[in-house]
Amino acid sequence: MNDEQVIADLHGRWVFGWERNEGDPPFDFRRTFGELYDFSSPDVRLYDDFDPEQRVASTAAGYGAIWEPNFRRMVAAHHAVDDGPYVIADHDLAASTLTFVARITLPDVTTDIRTTTSLVWRRTPAGWRIVREHNSTKVLPEGHLDDLLPTHSG
């Protein structure tokens, strides 16, 4: 498998790492993504505009701290890749972009979204790791993904 295929596979694993089903154990960012993010690099910058505070994390652990409380509240989160991934890779750096849709179910509301995600990967002795992330999300009309994604863990 060449680097582009490896990165494409890793980006897909990243998307589905965010999956949640009713009854799952509490979301643990490091357990879920420990082999995808670079937890030791000083060069990390991670951003997702779906964060209401629109924080930029400078560590993978800090990024996890943004998302763990929200994902622990979720009843379910179901995803489907809508377009991509598109990958370019060089010796030590790679970039990947894809678009996914998701249905996020909280105890009191369900939200459908479409997100374009761009990740920059650095080759480390342990493998490719995320050092940059930028996600742009659009909230879709209620029920927009009814034919594609379940309302609950079904």
Buried (B, 14 or more C-beta within 10 A) or exposed (E): EEBBEBBBBBBBEBBEBBBBBEEBEEBEBEEBBEEBBBBEBEEBBBBBEBBEEEBBBBBBEEBBEBBBEBBEEBBBBBBEBBEBBBBEBEEEBBBBBBBBBBBBBEEEEBBBBBBBBBBBBBBEEEEBBBBBBBBBBEEBEEEBBEEEBEBEBE
